[in-house]
């Protein structure tokens, strides 16, 4: 089982990258689970035809009881991808990180991985904060690999550096390791040079480069990834090739 946690600064395109990768793995015949670990709970929306999924934390608040089956808190999207959103607390109350921990414990109780038997599990994790619950995929052994999504923008690289430092703090505990960087192009001045300098300094590989593409926005407006909308597009092929590389 390939288990990957995808981190990055808020707004960097992390959810877009994650959902496109999920769709790419699915087109390669893999059984995929995508778990959104962001209070916004919008990680899986473009695998579900633009329809939002009720987050686990909302379910627990509204039903006042734990679900008896995975089907109550998950939906199957494009390519058979099983979609789950952790969600977060009521705005202004509680800790979103605890929501992630509570959701992960619930998934264990429901024996998600034993019953679903995925080939690939993707965690889409907010990267501005890498403490507590947001570090759970790194600390608790849920993920084996970490991908960091960044552009050449200053704050994106700042967040990427914090994420890399957080992961390295767990290296001696056999937790998740950084698999590499995904450069999500924003076409800022000197972007390639800035990201490559950062990667070289941290000793990391740039495993994929996502071109800035109007096609991504066009298909997201239709509630889908480009991999679903038109797998022959160059940007779709980029994600499929990246998925192939990650399976090696």
N, C-alpha and C positions, 0 to 999 in steps of 0.2 A: 504494500500500500504506500503510495506517494502522498505525504502529508506536508503541505506548504502553507505557511503564514505569510500573508502579503501586507507589508506595512508601508506607510508613507504619510506625508503631511496632508492634513485635511484639504480637499480641493485639488489634489495633485492628479486625480484620475485613477486612483487606486481601485475604486469599485468598478470602473470601466474596464481596467486591465483584468481584474479578477473574473468578472462575468464573461469577458471575451475568452479568457483562458479556459474557463469551465466549458463554454460552448465548443472551444477547439478540442479539448480532451474528449468531449462527448462525440464529436464528429469522427474522432479517431477510434471510436468504439469502446471508450472507457466508461465505467460506471462512476459517476461523480457526485460528490456532496459539496455544496457551497454554503458556508456559514458566515453570515454577516455579523461582525462584532463591533458595530457602531450604533450609538443611540439613534441616529437618523433612520436606520432600518431600511435603507434604499439600495443595498448591495445587490439584491437579486431581482430587482424590478424588471430589468431588461431581459431576463430569462423567462419571465412570466407574462409576456405580452403587455407590459406596462402597468400591470395590476400589482399594487402593494400587497405584501404578505403581513398578516398580523404577527407582530413580534412575540416571542416567548414571554417576555416580561409583561406585556399587555394581557396575554392569556391568563397568566397567574393572578394579575390584579383583578381582572374582570370576572373570571370564573371562580376565584377564591379556592381553587383546588388544582392539584397537578393533573396533567393529561394522562390518560391510560395508554395512549399509543402515539407513535411518531406522527401519524397522519393528522392528528389534531393540531399540531404546531408546525407542520411542514407542507410544502406543495411540490409537485413534480413539474419542472419547467422544460424548456427546450432541450431536446436530446436526452430526455430522461434524467436531467440533473435534479437532484433533491435539494430544495432550497429551504434554508432556515435563517431566521433573523433573531438575534438575541434581544435587540431593543435596549431600553434603559428605563430608569425610574421616571416618575412623574416630573416634568421639568421643574427645576428648582428644589427638588427634594431627593435625597438619597444619592448614592454613588453608582455611576454607570458601570464602573469596573466590577462592582459586586454583582451586577446583572449578568455579566459575562460568566463569572464564576458559578453563579446559581444555574445558569443555562447549561453550562458544561456538565455540572453534577447531574442535572436532570437527564441529559442525553446519555450519560453513563447508566443511570437507573433504568432508562428505557432500552438499554443495550443497542443503541443506534448502530454502531459499527459491526457488532456481531450479527445483527439481523439484516442490515442493508448490504454488508460486504462490499464496500466501495473499492475501486482501484485508485481513486484520487480524492483527497479531501483538501479543499481550499478554505482558508480562514482569511476574511477581509477585515483587517484590524486598524482602528484609528491609531495613527503614529505620532501625533503631537504629544501624547502622553504615553509613556512606556513604563508605567508603574502599576502595581496592584493587578486588577483584573485584566487590564490591557496587555500585560506581560504574560498572562496565563498560557497562551499558546506556546510561548517560549519556555516557561518555567515548568509546566506540568506534563510535558512530554506529548502534548496533543500534536504538535508539529515537529517534523524532523529538519525541515529547511525553512529559511526565511528569504524572501525576496523583498528588496527595498525599491519602491517606485520613487523616482525623483526626476526633476527637470534641471535646467541650469540656473534656475532662480535661487537667489540667496537663501530665502527662508526654507525652500524645499531641501536644499543641501544641508542647511543647519539641522533640520529635522532628521534627515538621513544619517547625519553624523551621530546624533543622539541615539537613534535606533541601533546603529552599528555598535556603539559603546555599550548599550544595554545588553545586546546579544552576547557580546564578548565577555561581559561580566559573568555569564553562565557557562562559559566554555569548559570550565573544569568540572562541571556537573553532568556532562553528557546530555545536555539539553540541545535545543535546535541550534543549528549552525547557519550562517549566511551562505546561501547558494550563489547570490550575486545581485546585481543592480539591474533594474529595468529603466532605461532612459525614455521617459515619455516626453517627447519633444514639444516645447512651447515656442521654439524659434526665437529665443532671446539671444542677444549678442554674445558670441563666444561660447555658446552652450556646449558644444562637443568638447571643447578644450577644458571647460570648467568641470564637467562631469568626469571626464577621463582623468583629470588631475586629482579629483577627489577619490576616484576608484583606485588609482595608483597609490595614493597616500595611505589608504586603508587596506591595500593589498586585496582588492576585490575585483571580480570579473563583471564586466557589463554583458549580461547574458542575452539581452534583447533590447532593441530600439524600436519604439513605436512612433511612426511618423505622425505629424499633425495632419489630421484628415477631417474634411467636412463630411465624409461618408459616415463616420462614427456618430456625429451629431444628427445626421439625417435619419439614420436607422434608430437611434435612441428616441427620437421624436415619435417613431412608430412602435416603440416599446420592445425593441429587439437589438441584438448585437449585429455587427456586420457579418459575423460568421454565419448567423442564421439568415440574414437578409440577402447576402450575396457572397458565398464562400470563395468565389473566384477573384474578388477584389484584391489588390496588392496588400491592403491593410489586413484583410482577413487571412491571407496567406502568411503574413508576418506572425500573427498569433498562432496559427496552426504549426508553423515551423518552430516557434518558441516552445509550444507544448511538446512537440517531438523531441526537442533538445533536452527538456526537463525530464523526460522519461529515460534518457540514456544513463 
